[in-house]
Amino acid sequence: MSLNLPLRWQVPALGFILVLTIAPSAITLYRQSESELQQKTSQEQQQSKQSEDIRIALDRAKRCILINERYPLVEGANAYYDPTGRISKRRLPKGTTLCSRSGYTAEVDYLGTVKGIKQAPIEQLNQALQQRGLIR
């Protein structure tokens, strides 16, 4: 390649042309690697949160009150001694841990409502409930 420049300017000019041709590709590759890294970090955080939720749910299963499946755990719903809330209007006390055979656990807050629903694999949660003798 021949440039119509004095010899002392040809090397810097060729370097400049090389930079201009490579720079867009380099920027694109850098952006792709950054987005892949962000995606990987996001997936790892999500997996970490899921494993933490499972650990919490299984820990709760060691001390929970098994609820009737006809009255599922609903975030913000009132938690009564009587699941229907018709016979006794007494709410469960703060800190009571509830669980269901479907793998869900929750706690009762100071207002007597269900909060912090977490889920574990059904088999693992039911195994913990079997060890406690709550289910067969």
N, CA, C and O atoms as a GROMACS GRO file, in nm:
protein
  544
    1MET      N    1   0.084  -0.117   0.000
    1MET     CA    2   0.000   0.000   0.000
    1MET      C    3   0.089   0.124   0.000
    1MET      O    4   0.187   0.133   0.074
    2SER      N    5   0.054   0.216  -0.084
    2SER     CA    6   0.135   0.335  -0.098
    2SER      C    7   0.052   0.457  -0.059
    2SER      O    8  -0.060   0.476  -0.106
    3LEU      N    9   0.109   0.536   0.026
    3LEU     CA   10   0.044   0.661   0.066
    3LEU      C   11   0.118   0.778   0.003
    3LEU      O   12   0.240   0.773  -0.012
    4ASN      N   13   0.047   0.878  -0.033
    4ASN     CA   14   0.106   0.996  -0.093
    4ASN      C   15   0.150   1.093   0.017
    4ASN      O   16   0.110   1.210   0.019
    5LEU      N   17   0.231   1.042   0.106
    5LEU     CA   18   0.278   1.122   0.219
    5LEU      C   19   0.429   1.107   0.229
    5LEU      O   20   0.486   1.011   0.177
    6PRO      N   21   0.492   1.200   0.295
    6PRO     CA   22   0.635   1.181   0.319
    6PRO      C   23   0.656   1.055   0.403
    6PRO      O   24   0.567   1.016   0.478
    7LEU      N   25   0.769   0.992   0.390
    7LEU     CA   26   0.798   0.866   0.456
    7LEU      C   27   0.780   0.873   0.608
    7LEU      O   28   0.730   0.778   0.669
    8ARG      N   29   0.819   0.981   0.668
    8ARG     CA   30   0.809   0.991   0.815
    8ARG      C   31   0.664   0.996   0.862
    8ARG      O   32   0.638   0.971   0.979
    9TRP      N   33   0.567   1.029   0.775
    9TRP     CA   34   0.424   1.033   0.811
    9TRP      C   35   0.351   0.905   0.772
    9TRP      O   36   0.238   0.883   0.816
   10GLN      N   37   0.411   0.821   0.691
   10GLN     CA   38   0.343   0.701   0.644
   10GLN      C   39   0.317   0.600   0.757
   10GLN      O   40   0.208   0.544   0.765
   11VAL      N   41   0.414   0.576   0.843
   11VAL     CA   42   0.398   0.480   0.953
   11VAL      C   43   0.288   0.525   1.050
   11VAL      O   44   0.200   0.445   1.084
   12PRO      N   45   0.290   0.651   1.097
   12PRO     CA   46   0.180   0.692   1.184
   12PRO      C   47   0.045   0.689   1.113
   12PRO      O   48  -0.056   0.656   1.174
   13ALA      N   49   0.042   0.723   0.985
   13ALA     CA   50  -0.085   0.721   0.911
   13ALA      C   51  -0.137   0.579   0.898
   13ALA      O   52  -0.257   0.556   0.915
   14LEU      N   53  -0.050   0.484   0.869
   14LEU     CA   54  -0.092   0.344   0.861
   14LEU      C   55  -0.140   0.294   0.998
   14LEU      O   56  -0.238   0.221   1.007
   15GLY      N   57  -0.071   0.334   1.102
   15GLY     CA   58  -0.115   0.298   1.238
   15GLY      C   59  -0.253   0.354   1.269
   15GLY      O   60  -0.337   0.285   1.326
   16PHE      N   61  -0.276   0.478   1.231
   16PHE     CA   62  -0.405   0.543   1.252
   16PHE      C   63  -0.516   0.472   1.174
   16PHE      O   64  -0.625   0.451   1.226
   17ILE      N   65  -0.488   0.435   1.051
   17ILE     CA   66  -0.586   0.363   0.968
   17ILE      C   67  -0.617   0.227   1.030
   17ILE      O   68  -0.732   0.184   1.034
   18LEU      N   69  -0.512   0.160   1.080
   18LEU     CA   70  -0.530   0.030   1.145
   18LEU      C   71  -0.618   0.044   1.269
   18LEU      O   72  -0.708  -0.038   1.290
   19VAL      N   73  -0.594   0.145   1.349
   19VAL     CA   74  -0.675   0.169   1.469
   19VAL      C   75  -0.821   0.194   1.431
   19VAL      O   76  -0.912   0.142   1.494
   20LEU      N   77  -0.842   0.275   1.327
   20LEU     CA   78  -0.979   0.307   1.284
   20LEU      C   79  -1.053   0.184   1.232
   20LEU      O   80  -1.176   0.177   1.244
   21THR      N   81  -0.984   0.089   1.176
   21THR     CA   82  -1.051  -0.031   1.124
   21THR      C   83  -1.074  -0.136   1.233
   21THR      O   84  -1.171  -0.210   1.228
   22ILE      N   85  -0.985  -0.141   1.331
   22ILE     CA   86  -0.997  -0.242   1.437
   22ILE      C   87  -1.085  -0.194   1.553
   22ILE      O   88  -1.152  -0.275   1.617
   23ALA      N   89  -1.088  -0.067   1.580
   23ALA     CA   90  -1.160  -0.012   1.695
   23ALA      C   91  -1.307  -0.054   1.701
   23ALA      O   92  -1.351  -0.097   1.808
   24PRO      N   93  -1.386  -0.044   1.595
   24PRO     CA   94  -1.527  -0.084   1.605
   24PRO      C   95  -1.544  -0.231   1.646
   24PRO      O   96  -1.630  -0.263   1.727
   25SER      N   97  -1.462  -0.318   1.589
   25SER     CA   98  -1.471  -0.460   1.625
   25SER      C   99  -1.432  -0.481   1.771
   25SER      O  100  -1.496  -0.558   1.842
   26ALA      N  101  -1.329  -0.412   1.815
   26ALA     CA  102  -1.284  -0.425   1.954
   26ALA      C  103  -1.392  -0.375   2.050
   26ALA      O  104  -1.417  -0.437   2.153
   27ILE      N  105  -1.455  -0.264   2.017
   27ILE     CA  106  -1.562  -0.210   2.102
   27ILE      C  107  -1.679  -0.307   2.108
   27ILE      O  108  -1.735  -0.331   2.215
   28THR      N  109  -1.716  -0.363   1.993
   28THR     CA  110  -1.826  -0.460   1.989
   28THR      C  111  -1.794  -0.582   2.074
   28THR      O  112  -1.878  -0.627   2.151
   29LEU      N  113  -1.675  -0.636   2.061
   29LEU     CA  114  -1.634  -0.752   2.141
   29LEU      C  115  -1.634  -0.720   2.289
   29LEU      O  116  -1.676  -0.802   2.371
   30TYR      N  117  -1.587  -0.601   2.325
   30TYR     CA  118  -1.586  -0.560   2.465
   30TYR      C  119  -1.728  -0.552   2.520
   30TYR      O  120  -1.755  -0.601   2.630
   31ARG      N  121  -1.819  -0.493   2.445
   31ARG     CA  122  -1.958  -0.481   2.489
   31ARG      C  123  -2.024  -0.618   2.503
   31ARG      O  124  -2.099  -0.642   2.598
   32GLN      N  125  -1.995  -0.708   2.410
   32GLN     CA  126  -2.051  -0.843   2.418
   32GLN      C  127  -2.000  -0.915   2.542
   32GLN      O  128  -2.077  -0.982   2.612
   33SER      N  129  -1.871  -0.903   2.569
   33SER     CA  130  -1.816  -0.970   2.687
   33SER      C  131  -1.873  -0.910   2.815
   33SER      O  132  -1.898  -0.983   2.911
   34GLU      N  133  -1.894  -0.780   2.818
   34GLU     CA  134  -1.954  -0.716   2.935
   34GLU      C  135  -2.098  -0.764   2.956
   34GLU      O  136  -2.137  -0.794   3.069
   35SER      N  137  -2.176  -0.773   2.849
   35SER     CA  138  -2.315  -0.818   2.863
   35SER      C  139  -2.321  -0.964   2.904
   35SER      O  140  -2.407  -1.003   2.983
   36GLU      N  141  -2.229  -1.047   2.852
   36GLU     CA  142  -2.223  -1.187   2.893
   36GLU      C  143  -2.187  -1.199   3.040
   36GLU      O  144  -2.242  -1.283   3.111
   37LEU      N  145  -2.095  -1.117   3.085
   37LEU     CA  146  -2.055  -1.117   3.225
   37LEU      C  147  -2.171  -1.074   3.314
   37LEU      O  148  -2.193  -1.135   3.419
   38GLN      N  149  -2.244  -0.972   3.275
   38GLN     CA  150  -2.360  -0.927   3.352
   38GLN      C  151  -2.468  -1.035   3.356
   38GLN      O  152  -2.529  -1.058   3.460
   39GLN      N  153  -2.489  -1.102   3.244
   39GLN     CA  154  -2.588  -1.209   3.237
   39GLN      C  155  -2.548  -1.323   3.329
   39GLN      O  156  -2.632  -1.377   3.402
   40LYS      N  157  -2.422  -1.360   3.326
   40LYS     CA  158  -2.373  -1.469   3.411
   40LYS      C  159  -2.387  -1.432   3.558
   40LYS      O  160  -2.429  -1.514   3.640
   41THR      N  161  -2.352  -1.310   3.592
   41THR     CA  162  -2.364  -1.263   3.731
   41THR      C  163  -2.509  -1.265   3.775
   41THR      O  164  -2.540  -1.306   3.887
   42SER      N  165  -2.598  -1.222   3.689
   42SER     CA  166  -2.741  -1.222   3.720
   42SER      C  167  -2.792  -1.364   3.743
   42SER      O  168  -2.868  -1.387   3.837
   43GLN      N  169  -2.751  -1.457   3.660
   43GLN     CA  170  -2.792  -1.596   3.676
   43GLN      C  171  -2.739  -1.654   3.807
   43GLN      O  172  -2.810  -1.726   3.877
   44GLU      N  173  -2.616  -1.623   3.840
   44GLU     CA  174  -2.557  -1.672   3.965
   44GLU      C  175  -2.631  -1.616   4.085
   44GLU      O  176  -2.655  -1.687   4.183
   45GLN      N  177  -2.667  -1.487   4.079
   45GLN     CA  178  -2.742  -1.426   4.189
   45GLN      C  179  -2.879  -1.490   4.203
   45GLN      O  180  -2.926  -1.514   4.314
   46GLN      N  181  -2.943  -1.518   4.091
   46GLN     CA  182  -3.075  -1.581   4.095
   46GLN      C  183  -3.066  -1.722   4.153
   46GLN      O  184  -3.149  -1.761   4.235
   47GLN      N  185  -2.965  -1.798   4.112
   47GLN     CA  186  -2.947  -1.932   4.166
   47GLN      C  187  -2.916  -1.926   4.316
   47GLN      O  188  -2.964  -2.008   4.393
   48SER      N  189  -2.836  -1.829   4.355
   48SER     CA  190  -2.803  -1.812   4.496
   48SER      C  191  -2.928  -1.780   4.577
   48SER      O  192  -2.946  -1.834   4.687
   49LYS      N  193  -3.013  -1.694   4.524
   49LYS     CA  194  -3.137  -1.658   4.593
   49LYS      C  195  -3.229  -1.779   4.603
   49LYS      O  196  -3.292  -1.801   4.707
   50GLN      N  197  -3.238  -1.857   4.496
   50GLN     CA  198  -3.323  -1.976   4.499
   50GLN      C  199  -3.273  -2.076   4.602
   50GLN      O  200  -3.352  -2.134   4.677
   51SER      N  201  -3.143  -2.097   4.607
   51SER     CA  202  -3.089  -2.193   4.704
   51SER      C  203  -3.107  -2.140   4.846
   51SER      O  204  -3.130  -2.218   4.939
   52GLU      N  205  -3.099  -2.009   4.864
   52GLU     CA  206  -3.123  -1.950   4.997
   52GLU      C  207  -3.270  -1.968   5.036
   52GLU      O  208  -3.299  -2.001   5.151
   53ASP      N  209  -3.362  -1.948   4.942
   53ASP     CA  210  -3.505  -1.968   4.969
   53ASP      C  211  -3.533  -2.114   5.006
   53ASP      O  212  -3.612  -2.141   5.097
   54ILE      N  213  -3.470  -2.206   4.936
   54ILE     CA  214  -3.489  -2.349   4.967
   54ILE      C  215  -3.436  -2.380   5.105
   54ILE      O  216  -3.500  -2.452   5.182
   55ARG      N  217  -3.319  -2.325   5.139
   55ARG     CA  218  -3.262  -2.349   5.272
   55ARG      C  219  -3.353  -2.295   5.381
   55ARG      O  220  -3.374  -2.361   5.483
   56ILE      N  221  -3.408  -2.176   5.360
   56ILE     CA  222  -3.500  -2.116   5.458
   56ILE      C  223  -3.625  -2.202   5.472
   56ILE      O  224  -3.670  -2.228   5.583
   57ALA      N  225  -3.681  -2.245   5.359
   57ALA     CA  226  -3.803  -2.327   5.362
   57ALA      C  227  -3.779  -2.458   5.436
   57ALA      O  228  -3.863  -2.501   5.516
   58LEU      N  229  -3.667  -2.523   5.409
   58LEU     CA  230  -3.637  -2.650   5.477
   58LEU      C  231  -3.609  -2.629   5.626
   58LEU      O  232  -3.644  -2.715   5.708
   59ASP      N  233  -3.549  -2.518   5.660
   59ASP     CA  234  -3.527  -2.487   5.802
   59ASP      C  235  -3.661  -2.465   5.872
   59ASP      O  236  -3.680  -2.509   5.985
   60ARG      N  237  -3.752  -2.396   5.805
   60ARG     CA  238  -3.885  -2.374   5.864
   60ARG      C  239  -3.961  -2.505   5.882
   60ARG      O  240  -4.038  -2.520   5.976
   61ALA      N  241  -3.939  -2.600   5.790
   61ALA     CA  242  -4.012  -2.727   5.796
   61ALA      C  243  -3.980  -2.804   5.924
   61ALA      O  244  -4.057  -2.892   5.964
   62LYS      N  245  -3.869  -2.772   5.987
   62LYS     CA  246  -3.830  -2.840   6.111
   62LYS      C  247  -3.914  -2.796   6.230
   62LYS      O  248  -3.913  -2.861   6.335
   63ARG      N  249  -3.987  -2.684   6.214
   63ARG     CA  250  -4.062  -2.631   6.329
   63ARG      C  251  -4.198  -2.574   6.291
   63ARG      O  252  -4.256  -2.496   6.367
   64CYS      N  253  -4.250  -2.611   6.176
   64CYS     CA  254  -4.372  -2.547   6.126
   64CYS      C  255  -4.499  -2.618   6.171
   64CYS      O  256  -4.496  -2.732   6.217
   65ILE      N  257  -4.609  -2.548   6.156
   65ILE     CA  258  -4.742  -2.605   6.175
   65ILE      C  259  -4.793  -2.638   6.036
   65ILE      O  260  -4.797  -2.552   5.948
   66LEU      N  261  -4.833  -2.762   6.016
   66LEU     CA  262  -4.882  -2.806   5.886
   66LEU      C  263  -5.024  -2.754   5.866
   66LEU      O  264  -5.111  -2.776   5.951
   67ILE      N  265  -5.047  -2.685   5.756
   67ILE     CA  266  -5.179  -2.629   5.729
   67ILE      C  267  -5.255  -2.717   5.630
   67ILE      O  268  -5.197  -2.798   5.558
   68ASN      N  269  -5.386  -2.699   5.629
   68ASN     CA  270  -5.473  -2.771   5.538
   68ASN      C  271  -5.455  -2.712   5.399
   68ASN      O  272  -5.457  -2.591   5.382
   69GLU      N  273  -5.438  -2.799   5.299
   69GLU     CA  274  -5.415  -2.754   5.162
   69GLU      C  275  -5.534  -2.680   5.103
   69GLU      O  276  -5.518  -2.605   5.006
   70ARG      N  277  -5.652  -2.698   5.159
   70ARG     CA  278  -5.768  -2.626   5.106
   70ARG      C  279  -5.760  -2.477   5.136
   70ARG      O  280  -5.831  -2.397   5.074
   71TYR      N  281  -5.676  -2.439   5.230
   71TYR     CA  282  -5.656  -2.299   5.266
   71TYR      C  283  -5.509  -2.266   5.243
   71TYR      O  284  -5.431  -2.263   5.339
   72PRO      N  285  -5.470  -2.241   5.120
   72PRO     CA  286  -5.328  -2.222   5.087
   72PRO      C  287  -5.268  -2.096   5.150
   72PRO      O  288  -5.339  -2.005   5.191
   73LEU      N  289  -5.137  -2.095   5.155
   73LEU     CA  290  -5.065  -1.980   5.206
   73LEU      C  291  -5.074  -1.866   5.103
   73LEU      O  292  -5.038  -1.884   4.986
   74VAL      N  293  -5.121  -1.752   5.147
   74VAL     CA  294  -5.134  -1.636   5.060
   74VAL      C  295  -5.068  -1.517   5.129
   74VAL      O  296  -5.101  -1.484   5.243
   75GLU      N  297  -4.974  -1.455   5.060
   75GLU     CA  298  -4.902  -1.340   5.117
   75GLU      C  299  -5.002  -1.232   5.159
   75GLU      O  300  -5.085  -1.188   5.078
   76GLY      N  301  -4.994  -1.189   5.284
   76GLY     CA  302  -5.080  -1.082   5.335
   76GLY      C  303  -5.214  -1.128   5.387
   76GLY      O  304  -5.291  -1.048   5.440
   77ALA      N  305  -5.245  -1.258   5.373
   77ALA     CA  306  -5.373  -1.309   5.424
   77ALA      C  307  -5.362  -1.328   5.576
   77ALA      O  308  -5.254  -1.348   5.629
   78ASN      N  309  -5.477  -1.320   5.643
   78ASN     CA  310  -5.478  -1.342   5.787
   78ASN      C  311  -5.458  -1.490   5.817
   78ASN      O  312  -5.506  -1.577   5.744
   79ALA      N  313  -5.387  -1.519   5.924
   79ALA     CA  314  -5.361  -1.657   5.966
   79ALA      C  315  -5.434  -1.681   6.098
   79ALA      O  316  -5.396  -1.626   6.201
   80TYR      N  317  -5.538  -1.762   6.093
   80TYR     CA  318  -5.620  -1.791   6.211
   80TYR      C  319  -5.591  -1.930   6.264
   80TYR      O  320  -5.539  -2.016   6.193
   81TYR      N  321  -5.626  -1.952   6.393
   81TYR     CA  322  -5.618  -2.086   6.450
   81TYR      C  323  -5.712  -2.177   6.373
   81TYR      O  324  -5.677  -2.291   6.340
   82ASP      N  325  -5.831  -2.127   6.343
   82ASP     CA  326  -5.927  -2.198   6.260
   82ASP      C  327  -5.904  -2.148   6.116
   82ASP      O  328  -5.921  -2.029   6.092
   83PRO      N  329  -5.867  -2.235   6.021
   83PRO     CA  330  -5.833  -2.189   5.887
   83PRO      C  331  -5.942  -2.106   5.819
   83PRO      O  332  -5.912  -2.019   5.737
   84THR      N  333  -6.066  -2.133   5.851
   84THR     CA  334  -6.174  -2.058   5.787
   84THR      C  335  -6.191  -1.921   5.850
   84THR      O  336  -6.243  -1.829   5.786
   85GLY      N  337  -6.147  -1.907   5.974
   85GLY     CA  338  -6.163  -1.779   6.044
   85GLY      C  339  -6.306  -1.757   6.091
   85GLY      O  340  -6.340  -1.646   6.134
   86ARG      N  341  -6.391  -1.858   6.083
   86ARG     CA  342  -6.533  -1.842   6.119
   86ARG      C  343  -6.558  -1.871   6.266
   86ARG      O  344  -6.626  -1.794   6.334
   87ILE      N  345  -6.504  -1.982   6.315
   87ILE     CA  346  -6.534  -2.023   6.452
   87ILE      C  347  -6.458  -1.936   6.551
   87ILE      O  348  -6.517  -1.877   6.642
   88SER      N  349  -6.329  -1.929   6.534
   88SER     CA  350  -6.246  -1.850   6.623
   88SER      C  351  -6.181  -1.739   6.541
   88SER      O  352  -6.115  -1.767   6.440
   89LYS      N  353  -6.198  -1.619   6.583
   89LYS     CA  354  -6.135  -1.506   6.512
   89LYS      C  355  -5.994  -1.480   6.564
   89LYS      O  356  -5.934  -1.377   6.533
   90ARG      N  357  -5.940  -1.573   6.644
   90ARG     CA  358  -5.807  -1.554   6.699
   90ARG      C  359  -5.702  -1.579   6.592
   90ARG      O  360  -5.700  -1.683   6.527
   91ARG      N  361  -5.615  -1.483   6.575
   91ARG     CA  362  -5.507  -1.497   6.478
   91ARG      C  363  -5.388  -1.566   6.542
   91ARG      O  364  -5.369  -1.562   6.664
   92LEU      N  365  -5.310  -1.631   6.458
   92LEU     CA  366  -5.189  -1.698   6.508
   92LEU      C  367  -5.089  -1.593   6.555
   92LEU      O  368  -5.084  -1.483   6.500
   93PRO      N  369  -5.009  -1.625   6.655
   93PRO     CA  370  -4.914  -1.526   6.707
   93PRO      C  371  -4.796  -1.502   6.613
   93PRO      O  372  -4.766  -1.582   6.524
   94LYS      N  373  -4.732  -1.389   6.637
   94LYS     CA  374  -4.614  -1.350   6.558
   94LYS      C  375  -4.507  -1.457   6.568
   94LYS      O  376  -4.483  -1.514   6.675
   95GLY      N  377  -4.442  -1.485   6.455
   95GLY     CA  378  -4.333  -1.581   6.453
   95GLY      C  379  -4.376  -1.725   6.429
   95GLY      O  380  -4.291  -1.813   6.415
   96THR      N  381  -4.506  -1.751   6.425
   96THR     CA  382  -4.553  -1.886   6.395
   96THR      C  383  -4.512  -1.922   6.253
   96THR      O  384  -4.529  -1.843   6.160
   97THR      N  385  -4.457  -2.041   6.236
   97THR     CA  386  -4.415  -2.086   6.105
   97THR      C  387  -4.518  -2.184   6.052
   97THR      O  388  -4.560  -2.276   6.121
   98LEU      N  389  -4.559  -2.162   5.927
   98LEU     CA  390  -4.660  -2.246   5.862
   98LEU      C  391  -4.598  -2.318   5.744
   98LEU      O  392  -4.505  -2.266   5.681
   99CYS      N  393  -4.649  -2.437   5.713
   99CYS     CA  394  -4.601  -2.508   5.594
   99CYS      C  395  -4.713  -2.592   5.536
   99CYS      O  396  -4.810  -2.626   5.604
  100SER      N  397  -4.698  -2.624   5.408
  100SER     CA  398  -4.795  -2.708   5.340
  100SER      C  399  -4.723  -2.821   5.270
  100SER      O  400  -4.602  -2.813   5.245
  101ARG      N  401  -4.796  -2.926   5.238
  101ARG     CA  402  -4.737  -3.042   5.171
  101ARG      C  403  -4.692  -3.008   5.029
  101ARG      O  404  -4.618  -3.085   4.968
  102SER      N  405  -4.735  -2.896   4.978
  102SER     CA  406  -4.698  -2.859   4.841
  102SER      C  407  -4.562  -2.790   4.834
  102SER      O  408  -4.521  -2.744   4.727
  103GLY      N  409  -4.491  -2.782   4.947
  103GLY     CA  410  -4.355  -2.729   4.946
  103GLY      C  411  -4.341  -2.583   4.989
  103GLY      O  412  -4.231  -2.529   4.986
  104TYR      N  413  -4.451  -2.520   5.029
  104TYR     CA  414  -4.446  -2.379   5.067
  104TYR      C  415  -4.437  -2.364   5.218
  104TYR      O  416  -4.496  -2.442   5.294
  105THR      N  417  -4.362  -2.264   5.261
  105THR     CA  418  -4.356  -2.228   5.402
  105THR      C  419  -4.371  -2.076   5.414
  105THR      O  420  -4.346  -2.003   5.318
  106ALA      N  421  -4.412  -2.032   5.532
  106ALA     CA  422  -4.429  -1.888   5.555
  106ALA      C  423  -4.424  -1.862   5.704
  106ALA      O  424  -4.424  -1.954   5.786
  107GLU      N  425  -4.419  -1.735   5.738
  107GLU     CA  426  -4.422  -1.695   5.879
  107GLU      C  427  -4.538  -1.600   5.900
  107GLU      O  428  -4.589  -1.538   5.806
  108VAL      N  429  -4.579  -1.589   6.026
  108VAL     CA  430  -4.686  -1.497   6.063
  108VAL      C  431  -4.620  -1.372   6.122
  108VAL      O  432  -4.533  -1.383   6.208
  109ASP      N  433  -4.662  -1.255   6.076
  109ASP     CA  434  -4.603  -1.132   6.127
  109ASP      C  435  -4.681  -1.080   6.248
  109ASP      O  436  -4.775  -1.146   6.294
  110TYR      N  437  -4.643  -0.965   6.299
  110TYR     CA  438  -4.703  -0.911   6.422
  110TYR      C  439  -4.850  -0.874   6.405
  110TYR      O  440  -4.921  -0.859   6.504
  111LEU      N  441  -4.898  -0.861   6.283
  111LEU     CA  442  -5.040  -0.832   6.258
  111LEU      C  443  -5.122  -0.959   6.241
  111LEU      O  444  -5.244  -0.952   6.224
  112GLY      N  445  -5.057  -1.075   6.245
  112GLY     CA  446  -5.127  -1.201   6.226
  112GLY      C  447  -5.148  -1.237   6.080
  112GLY      O  448  -5.236  -1.316   6.047
  113THR      N  449  -5.066  -1.178   5.992
  113THR     CA  450  -5.079  -1.208   5.850
  113THR      C  451  -4.960  -1.290   5.801
  113THR      O  452  -4.852  -1.289   5.860
  114VAL      N  453  -4.982  -1.360   5.693
  114VAL     CA  454  -4.879  -1.446   5.633
  114VAL      C  455  -4.779  -1.359   5.558
  114VAL      O  456  -4.817  -1.270   5.482
  115LYS      N  457  -4.651  -1.386   5.579
  115LYS     CA  458  -4.546  -1.312   5.508
  115LYS      C  459  -4.429  -1.404   5.477
  115LYS      O  460  -4.414  -1.510   5.538
  116GLY      N  461  -4.346  -1.362   5.384
  116GLY     CA  462  -4.222  -1.432   5.354
  116GLY      C  463  -4.241  -1.574   5.305
  116GLY      O  464  -4.177  -1.666   5.356
  117ILE      N  465  -4.328  -1.594   5.207
  117ILE     CA  466  -4.350  -1.728   5.154
  117ILE      C  467  -4.225  -1.773   5.078
  117ILE      O  468  -4.173  -1.703   4.992
  118LYS      N  469  -4.179  -1.892   5.112
  118LYS     CA  470  -4.063  -1.953   5.047
  118LYS      C  471  -4.104  -2.093   5.002
  118LYS      O  472  -4.192  -2.155   5.061
  119GLN      N  473  -4.040  -2.142   4.897
  119GLN     CA  474  -4.072  -2.274   4.845
  119GLN      C  475  -3.948  -2.361   4.838
  119GLN      O  476  -3.839  -2.315   4.804
  120ALA      N  477  -3.967  -2.488   4.872
  120ALA     CA  478  -3.862  -2.589   4.860
  120ALA      C  479  -3.917  -2.701   4.774
  120ALA      O  480  -4.038  -2.711   4.757
  121PRO      N  481  -3.831  -2.785   4.719
  121PRO     CA  482  -3.881  -2.900   4.646
  121PRO      C  483  -3.974  -2.984   4.735
  121PRO      O  484  -3.943  -3.010   4.851
  122ILE      N  485  -4.086  -3.023   4.679
  122ILE     CA  486  -4.190  -3.093   4.756
  122ILE      C  487  -4.133  -3.216   4.827
  122ILE      O  488  -4.163  -3.240   4.944
  123GLU      N  489  -4.051  -3.294   4.756
  123GLU     CA  490  -3.997  -3.417   4.815
  123GLU      C  491  -3.913  -3.387   4.939
  123GLU      O  492  -3.925  -3.456   5.040
  124GLN      N  493  -3.830  -3.285   4.931
  124GLN     CA  494  -3.742  -3.252   5.044
  124GLN      C  495  -3.824  -3.200   5.162
  124GLN      O  496  -3.797  -3.239   5.276
  125LEU      N  497  -3.922  -3.114   5.136
  125LEU     CA  498  -4.003  -3.061   5.245
  125LEU      C  499  -4.086  -3.172   5.308
  125LEU      O  500  -4.096  -3.180   5.431
  126ASN      N  501  -4.147  -3.258   5.226
  126ASN     CA  502  -4.227  -3.368   5.280
  126ASN      C  503  -4.142  -3.466   5.359
  126ASN      O  504  -4.190  -3.525   5.455
  127GLN      N  505  -4.017  -3.484   5.320
  127GLN     CA  506  -3.927  -3.570   5.396
  127GLN      C  507  -3.905  -3.513   5.536
  127GLN      O  508  -3.905  -3.588   5.634
  128ALA      N  509  -3.886  -3.382   5.544
  128ALA     CA  510  -3.869  -3.319   5.676
  128ALA      C  511  -3.996  -3.333   5.759
  128ALA      O  512  -3.990  -3.355   5.880
  129LEU      N  513  -4.112  -3.320   5.694
  129LEU     CA  514  -4.239  -3.336   5.767
  129LEU      C  515  -4.260  -3.480   5.811
  129LEU      O  516  -4.316  -3.504   5.918
  130GLN      N  517  -4.216  -3.576   5.731
  130GLN     CA  518  -4.226  -3.718   5.769
  130GLN      C  519  -4.137  -3.747   5.889
  130GLN      O  520  -4.176  -3.822   5.979
  131GLN      N  521  -4.018  -3.689   5.891
  131GLN     CA  522  -3.927  -3.710   6.003
  131GLN      C  523  -3.987  -3.658   6.132
  131GLN      O  524  -3.960  -3.711   6.240
  132ARG      N  525  -4.068  -3.554   6.121
  132ARG     CA  526  -4.134  -3.499   6.239
  132ARG      C  527  -4.262  -3.573   6.272
  132ARG      O  528  -4.322  -3.548   6.377
  133GLY      N  529  -4.306  -3.663   6.185
  133GLY     CA  530  -4.428  -3.741   6.208
  133GLY      C  531  -4.555  -3.667   6.174
  133GLY      O  532  -4.663  -3.707   6.217
  134LEU      N  533  -4.546  -3.558   6.097
  134LEU     CA  534  -4.666  -3.483   6.061
  134LEU      C  535  -4.740  -3.543   5.943
  134LEU      O  536  -4.861  -3.524   5.929
  135ILE      N  537  -4.668  -3.617   5.858
  135ILE     CA  538  -4.731  -3.685   5.746
  135ILE      C  539  -4.673  -3.824   5.734
  135ILE      O  540  -4.567  -3.853   5.789
  136ARG      N  541  -4.742  -3.908   5.661
  136ARG     CA  542  -4.694  -4.046   5.639
  136ARG      C  543  -4.628  -4.058   5.506
  136ARG      O  544  -4.581  -4.165   5.469
   0.00000   0.00000   0.00000
